[in-house]
Amino acid sequence: MVDAFTSDPRNLRLKDCVIHDEYEIIDANEDLKGAIGTLLSMNYGVLLVKDGKEITGVVTERKILKKIADVKDPLALKVKDLMDTKILKIDQNEKLPKALDQIAEGKPAAVIVLGKDGEFKGYFSPIDYLQAERMLKDAKKRGKLGPAPDGDDELGEK
């Protein structure tokens, strides 16, 4: 979950998290067979859909199964026909508690981490979210947190 160690997890930023796993990138015009092959080659994760230079959607096994149950010729489908486009894009320098708030509020299908100039840096997965949430709550329970470094005592909790 975390690449860097900090005594106060509220100082962690998205760039400190492991955001280079749990996904593969696939072209929006890839066919269903190619998408399934890519998913099957992965241990777990999602397909992030790229259209040009931008990540525009996400495809999961569940999304594929739901879609092919509704169409006559599933092999004619392209990835862009399957993808969920509710993507939340967050800057890599965003502090973890604030990012968790944004994710909880927006309930996106995927969270994409961007660097300067908006370039893709990685994928903040649901597993990453749960681990970050647990880490912040555990630190609070252990009493390891004093006042927030920026004067805000919130831990990203709702």
C-alpha positions in Angstrom: 0.0 0.0 0.0 2.6 2.5 1.0 6.1 3.1 -0.5 7.2 5.6 2.1 7.1 5.6 5.9 5.9 8.5 7.9 5.2 8.8 11.6 1.9 10.6 10.9 -0.1 8.9 8.1 -2.0 12.1 7.5 1.2 13.4 5.8 1.1 10.6 3.2 0.2 11.6 -0.3 -1.1 9.5 -3.1 2.4 9.4 -4.7 3.5 7.5 -1.5 1.1 4.6 -2.2 1.8 1.6 -4.4 -0.2 2.7 -7.5 1.6 0.7 -10.2 -0.1 -2.6 -9.6 -3.5 -4.1 -9.9 -4.1 -2.9 -13.5 -3.3 -3.2 -17.1 -3.9 -0.5 -19.8 -5.9 -1.5 -22.8 -6.9 0.5 -25.9 -10.5 1.6 -26.2 -10.8 -0.1 -29.6 -9.6 -3.5 -28.4 -12.1 -6.3 -28.9 -13.8 -8.3 -26.2 -11.6 -11.3 -26.8 -8.5 -9.3 -26.3 -9.8 -7.7 -23.1 -10.7 -11.1 -21.7 -7.3 -12.5 -22.6 -5.6 -9.6 -20.8 -7.8 -10.0 -17.7 -7.1 -13.7 -17.6 -3.3 -13.1 -17.7 -3.5 -11.0 -14.6 -3.7 -12.4 -11.0 -6.3 -9.7 -10.2 -7.1 -6.2 -11.1 -8.8 -4.1 -13.7 -8.3 -2.9 -17.2 -7.8 0.8 -17.5 -9.0 2.0 -20.9 -6.9 4.4 -22.9 -8.3 6.5 -25.7 -5.5 8.4 -27.3 -3.2 9.5 -24.4 -6.0 9.7 -21.7 -7.4 7.1 -19.4 -11.2 7.3 -20.1 -12.7 4.2 -18.5 -12.3 1.0 -16.6 -13.3 -2.6 -17.3 -13.8 -5.4 -14.8 -14.7 -9.0 -15.1 -18.1 -8.2 -13.7 -18.7 -5.4 -16.2 -17.9 -7.8 -19.0 -20.3 -10.5 -17.7 -23.1 -8.1 -17.2 -22.7 -6.7 -20.7 -22.4 -10.0 -22.6 -25.6 -11.2 -20.9 -27.4 -8.3 -22.6 -26.2 -8.5 -26.2 -26.7 -10.9 -29.1 -23.2 -10.9 -30.4 -20.8 -10.2 -27.6 -17.7 -10.9 -29.7 -18.5 -7.8 -31.7 -18.1 -5.6 -28.6 -15.1 -3.3 -28.2 -13.7 -2.3 -24.9 -15.2 1.2 -25.3 -18.7 -0.5 -25.3 -18.0 -2.2 -22.0 -16.1 0.4 -19.9 -17.4 2.4 -17.0 -16.5 6.1 -17.5 -17.0 7.3 -13.9 -13.3 8.0 -13.3 -12.0 10.2 -10.5 -8.7 11.9 -11.3 -6.6 13.0 -8.3 -3.2 14.8 -8.2 -0.4 12.6 -6.9 0.4 15.2 -4.3 -3.0 15.1 -2.7 -2.9 14.1 1.0 -4.4 10.7 1.7 -7.2 11.9 4.1 -8.5 14.4 1.5 -8.2 11.9 -1.3 -10.2 9.3 0.7 -12.9 11.9 1.3 -13.1 12.7 -2.4 -13.3 9.0 -3.2 -16.0 8.3 -0.6 -18.1 11.3 -1.8 -17.7 10.6 -5.6 -17.9 6.8 -5.5 -16.0 6.4 -8.8 -15.5 3.2 -10.7 -11.8 3.9 -10.7 -9.3 6.4 -9.2 -6.6 7.6 -11.5 -3.5 9.3 -10.0 -2.1 12.1 -12.1 1.3 13.9 -12.1 2.1 17.4 -13.1 0.7 18.3 -16.5 -2.0 15.7 -16.0 0.1 12.7 -17.0 -1.0 9.3 -15.8 1.0 8.0 -12.8 -1.1 5.1 -11.5 -4.3 3.5 -10.2 -5.5 3.8 -6.6 -7.5 0.6 -6.3 -10.3 -0.3 -3.9 -7.8 -2.4 -2.0 -5.5 0.6 -1.6 -8.5 2.7 -0.4 -9.4 0.1 2.3 -5.8 -0.2 3.4 -5.4 3.6 3.7 -8.6 3.9 5.6 -7.6 1.2 8.0 -4.1 2.7 8.5 -5.6 6.1 9.4 -8.2 4.6 11.8 -5.5 2.3 13.4 -3.2 5.3 14.0 -6.1 7.2 15.6 -7.0 4.2 17.8 -3.4 3.8 19.0 -3.3 7.5 19.9 -0.3 7.9 17.6 -1.8 11.1 16.1 -1.5 14.5 17.6 -3.0 17.6 16.1 -3.0 17.4 12.3 0.2 18.9 10.7 -2.0 21.4 8.8 -4.2 22.3 11.8 -7.1 20.2 10.5 -7.9 17.3 12.9 -9.9 15.3 10.3 -8.6 11.9 9.3 -10.6 11.6 6.1 -13.5 10.0 8.0 -17.1 10.7 7.3 
